[in-house]
Amino acid sequence: MCDSENWGGAEVYLTSLLRRAGDQGWTASLVCAEPLAGRFTPFVPPGRLAVVPLARHTGAAPAVSAALAAQRPDVVLVNLVDPGSNAAAVAAALEVAPTVGVLHLPGDAGAGEFRARLAGLYGAMAAVLTPAAGAREQLVADLAVPADRVHVVPNGVDLPADPAGPAGRAVPRVGGLGRLTAQKGFDVLIDAVRSLTDAGVPVEVVVGGEGRDGDRLRAAAAGLPITFCGFVDDVRGFLAGLDLFCLSSRQEALPLVLLEAMAEGLPCVATDVGDVAVAVGRDAVVVPPGDAGALAAALAGLLADPAARAELGRRARARATDAFDADLMARRTSAVLARAAGVPATGTGNARGRES
């Protein structure tokens, strides 16, 4: 169940699971809120996509319940935008089949009666998955989900057979990709670039994405070597033009775009948010969130040293291959879904499909 109106990492995560469902022995279907249904069409078998009204922040979701029931699932996976906004979709899923939630990012769980109701819904789920320890802590502490029902499954991405690596431009190009909102910290990146240009460091920056802060960010970047290229459909193509990837976020769990950049063999500078530092180890440069000076210093060091960029990119690719393969993520997720449904986790080669 996808109850969201915006396309981002959480939705890309779902496409990874949908594309691998058959290999894990499942027959997948999707109940999707109308704003994003068209984007999921290529990933769902004919007749297995049900389109429903957006239920976020509503009290009940009868259309979701009816659409789920019509699919006759053994288990329902609900993609959670944040702890509280998809409560109606969770309640609808619980009426139909054992339910597993995927909380991609910790956030406001509310208070009083709202939190108590939310805790009741989360406690009724068979399991809750999250890509990072911070969300796990919130689920256990704030929403009283039993610890043995909360599973940290790190995000995974497709591993291209032909990673692009640094582009090798005469003036190195730094890229960032994400929604143009405060969470993603592009204002911090702009301040860092201003420091670099004031110091005479040659650099070009390209930012992909759209969002409510777009006009403000473009105004702040006026006169700087920063280009905003809008929504990016071809992420691989975007990354292939870069010499260095920058994640400037103030809050994340384990962002897919960082893992995608590492899988392409790009050197990366990222903020210490969520599980980023633990996940990347020494194979990316990690700086404090919100610190434009530290971000500028980290970028400057790599911009001045092509050999260091190439070596960091090779290590990033090796780390992604070992730890961030989407096939591994799908197997781990499938095992949790199978336990929730009460069926064997048979994986690749199972002749008997299961519904999810």
Secondary structure as the mmCIF struct_conf table of DSSP 4:
data_model
#
loop_
_struct_conf.conf_type_id
_struct_conf.id
_struct_conf.beg_label_comp_id
_struct_conf.beg_label_asym_id
_struct_conf.beg_label_seq_id
_struct_conf.end_label_comp_id
_struct_conf.end_label_asym_id
_struct_conf.end_label_seq_id
STRN STRN1 CYS A 2 CYS A 2
BEND BEND1 GLU A 5 ASN A 6
BEND BEND2 GLY A 8 GLY A 8
HELX_RH_AL_P HELX_RH_AL_P1 GLY A 9 ARG A 20
TURN_TY1_P TURN_TY1_P1 ALA A 21 ALA A 21
HELX_RH_3T_P HELX_RH_3T_P1 GLY A 22 GLN A 24
TURN_TY1_P TURN_TY1_P2 GLY A 25 GLY A 25
STRN STRN2 TRP A 26 THR A 27
STRN STRN3 LEU A 30 ALA A 33
HELX_RH_3T_P HELX_RH_3T_P2 GLU A 34 LEU A 36
HELX_RH_AL_P HELX_RH_AL_P2 ALA A 37 PHE A 40
HELX_RH_3T_P HELX_RH_3T_P3 THR A 41 PHE A 43
BEND BEND3 VAL A 44 VAL A 44
TURN_TY1_P TURN_TY1_P3 PRO A 46 GLY A 47
STRN STRN4 LEU A 49 VAL A 52
TURN_TY1_P TURN_TY1_P4 ARG A 56 HIS A 57
BEND BEND4 GLY A 59 GLY A 59
HELX_RH_AL_P HELX_RH_AL_P3 PRO A 62 GLN A 71
BEND BEND5 ASP A 74 ASP A 74
STRN STRN5 VAL A 76 LEU A 80
BEND BEND6 VAL A 81 ASP A 82
TURN_TY1_P TURN_TY1_P5 PRO A 83 ASN A 86
HELX_RH_AL_P HELX_RH_AL_P4 ALA A 87 LEU A 94
TURN_TY1_P TURN_TY1_P6 GLU A 95 VAL A 96
BEND BEND7 ALA A 97 ALA A 97
STRN STRN6 THR A 99 LEU A 103
BEND BEND8 LEU A 105 LEU A 105
HELX_RH_AL_P HELX_RH_AL_P5 GLY A 112 ALA A 124
BEND BEND9 MET A 125 ALA A 126
STRN STRN7 ALA A 127 THR A 130
BEND BEND10 PRO A 131 ALA A 132
HELX_RH_AL_P HELX_RH_AL_P6 ALA A 133 ALA A 141
TURN_TY1_P TURN_TY1_P7 ASP A 142 ASP A 142
BEND BEND11 LEU A 143 LEU A 143
HELX_RH_3T_P HELX_RH_3T_P4 ALA A 147 ARG A 149
STRN STRN8 VAL A 150 VAL A 152
STRN STRN9 VAL A 157 VAL A 157
BEND BEND12 ALA A 161 ASP A 162
BEND BEND13 ALA A 170 VAL A 171
STRN STRN10 ARG A 173 LEU A 177
BEND BEND14 GLY A 178 GLY A 178
BEND BEND15 LEU A 180 THR A 181
HELX_RH_3T_P HELX_RH_3T_P5 ALA A 182 LYS A 184
TURN_TY1_P TURN_TY1_P8 GLY A 185 GLY A 185
HELX_RH_AL_P HELX_RH_AL_P7 PHE A 186 ASP A 198
TURN_TY1_P TURN_TY1_P9 ALA A 199 GLY A 200
STRN STRN11 GLU A 204 GLY A 208
TURN_TY1_P TURN_TY1_P10 ARG A 212 ASP A 213
HELX_RH_AL_P HELX_RH_AL_P8 GLY A 214 ALA A 220
TURN_TY1_P TURN_TY1_P11 ALA A 221 GLY A 223
BEND BEND16 LEU A 224 PRO A 225
STRN STRN12 ILE A 226 PHE A 228
BEND BEND17 ASP A 233 ASP A 233
HELX_RH_AL_P HELX_RH_AL_P9 VAL A 235 ALA A 240
TURN_TY1_P TURN_TY1_P12 GLY A 241 GLY A 241
BEND BEND18 ASP A 243 ASP A 243
STRN STRN13 LEU A 244 LEU A 247
BEND BEND19 ARG A 250 GLN A 251
BEND BEND20 ALA A 253 LEU A 254
HELX_RH_AL_P HELX_RH_AL_P10 LEU A 256 ALA A 263
TURN_TY1_P TURN_TY1_P13 GLU A 264 GLY A 265
STRN STRN14 CYS A 268 THR A 271
TURN_TY1_P TURN_TY1_P14 GLY A 274 ASP A 275
HELX_RH_AL_P HELX_RH_AL_P11 VAL A 276 VAL A 280
TURN_TY1_P TURN_TY1_P15 GLY A 281 ARG A 282
BEND BEND21 ASP A 283 ALA A 284
STRN STRN15 VAL A 285 VAL A 287
TURN_TY1_P TURN_TY1_P16 PRO A 289 GLY A 290
HELX_RH_AL_P HELX_RH_AL_P12 ALA A 292 LEU A 303
TURN_TY1_P TURN_TY1_P17 ALA A 304 ALA A 304
HELX_RH_AL_P HELX_RH_AL_P13 PRO A 306 ALA A 323
STRN STRN16 ASP A 325 ASP A 325
HELX_RH_AL_P HELX_RH_AL_P14 ALA A 326 ALA A 341
TURN_TY1_P TURN_TY1_P18 GLY A 342 GLY A 342
BEND BEND22 VAL A 343 VAL A 343
TURN_TY1_P TURN_TY1_P19 THR A 348 GLY A 349
BEND BEND23 ALA A 351 ARG A 352
STRN STRN17 ARG A 354 GLU A 355
#
